[in-house]
């Protein structure tokens, strides 16, 4: 069970980092499209929207990952305190 949680935690972290990289790619692509001699406004706006959406998703996933880690630590602390009270 603990190994599965670690695997899910690692995969969640890896996916969120991948989403950050994808969002940075789209945001830089958006800036590049704006700087062309003939700016491609629709394409640059679409790239910016995709970049911001993936950045939002990655931040949400990272936040959830951090909250889950803090919850697991708090749960371990409570369980260890309950064991000391029983003894």
C-alpha positions, 0 to 999 in steps of 0.5 A, a space after each residue: 500500500 505504501 509503495 503504491 502511494 509513493 508511485 502515485 505521488 511520484 507520478 503526480 509530481 512528474 506530470 505536474 512538472 511536465 505540464 509546467 514545461 509544456 506551459 512554458 513552451 506554449 507561452 514562449 511560442 506565443 511571444 515568438 508569434 507576436 514578434 514576427 514581422 506579420 504577427 499572427 494574433 489568433 495563433 499567439 492568443 491561442 498559444 497564450 491561452 493553452 499555456 495559461 491553462 496548462 500552467 493552471 493545471 500544473 499549479 493545481 496538481 502541485 498544490 494537491 500533491 503538497 497538501 497530500 504530503 502534509 496530510 500523510 505526515 500529520 496522519 503519521 504524527 497522530 498515529 504515533 501520539 496515539 501509540 504513546 498514549 496507549 502505552 
